């Protein structure tokens, strides 16, 4: 074994990379999502991924056992970071449903919560595992937003229509508002939510 390599606890040979050079797992996943979005395809080989992210193959295998493991972690990261975290932030508030809807929308825009939605939906058309993850994320979003409209007294078609309008709009709004500033988009949130919650 060369001086530039070491074995991990499982006996796998790993490149030795300094702390400053080795990306932590979260940064790796964010950069990988950016690369996949730029390339507009998900079926990237490990070699293509590390080249797109700008790291060595050793960096990849430091964090992921295989490409399949990478995909599992990437999809879970996308759901937790861009769906669960926004839901959890709003659900932890001691406020009425309208304010929680405003918080969801503001979080999506402020923190680019829908940044990868278009890429993920396009990827889902070609990969069943990604399609399952997209469906899971959509269910979480529809269930939570629907619960807020239900608290406001909406039922049946009214509940379904308002829930779908909110979720679909804020999932794809970023792709439609490329010429407008973030502050301008945020300023419109409350009037939009008030329109959707008006009886």
Rosetta blueprint (number, residue, H / E / L):
1 X L
2 X L
3 X L
4 X L
5 X E
6 X E
7 X E
8 X L
9 X L
10 X L
11 X L
12 X L
13 X E
14 X E
15 X E
16 X L
17 X L
18 X L
19 X L
20 X L
21 X L
22 X L
23 X L
24 X L
25 X H
26 X H
27 X H
28 X H
29 X H
30 X H
31 X H
32 X H
33 X H
34 X H
35 X H
36 X H
37 X H
38 X H
39 X H
40 X L
41 X L
42 X L
43 X L
44 X L
45 X L
46 X H
47 X H
48 X H
49 X H
50 X H
51 X H
52 X H
53 X H
54 X L
55 X L
56 X L
57 X H
58 X H
59 X H
60 X H
61 X H
62 X H
63 X H
64 X L
65 X L
66 X L
67 X H
68 X H
69 X H
70 X H
71 X H
72 X H
73 X H
74 X H
75 X H
76 X H
77 X H
78 X H
79 X H
80 X H
81 X H
82 X H
83 X H
84 X H
85 X H
86 X H
87 X H
88 X H
89 X H
90 X H
91 X H
92 X L
93 X L
94 X L
95 X L
96 X L
97 X H
98 X H
99 X H
100 X H
101 X H
102 X H
103 X H
104 X H
105 X H
106 X H
107 X H
108 X H
109 X H
110 X H
111 X L
112 X L
113 X L
114 X L
115 X L
116 X L
117 X H
118 X H
119 X H
120 X H
121 X H
122 X H
123 X H
124 X H
125 X L
126 X L
127 X L
128 X H
129 X H
130 X H
131 X H
132 X H
133 X H
134 X H
135 X H
136 X H
137 X H
138 X H
139 X H
140 X H
141 X H
142 X H
143 X H
144 X H
145 X H
146 X H
147 X H
148 X H
149 X H
150 X H
151 X H
152 X L
153 X L
154 X L
155 X L
156 X H
157 X H
158 X H
159 X H
160 X H
161 X H
162 X H
163 X H
164 X H
165 X H
166 X H
167 X H
168 X H
169 X H
170 X H
171 X H
172 X H
173 X H
174 X H
175 X H
176 X H
177 X L
178 X L
179 X L
180 X L
181 X L
182 X H
183 X H
184 X H
185 X H
186 X H
187 X H
188 X L
189 X H
190 X H
191 X H
192 X H
193 X H
194 X H
195 X H
196 X H
197 X H
198 X L
199 X L
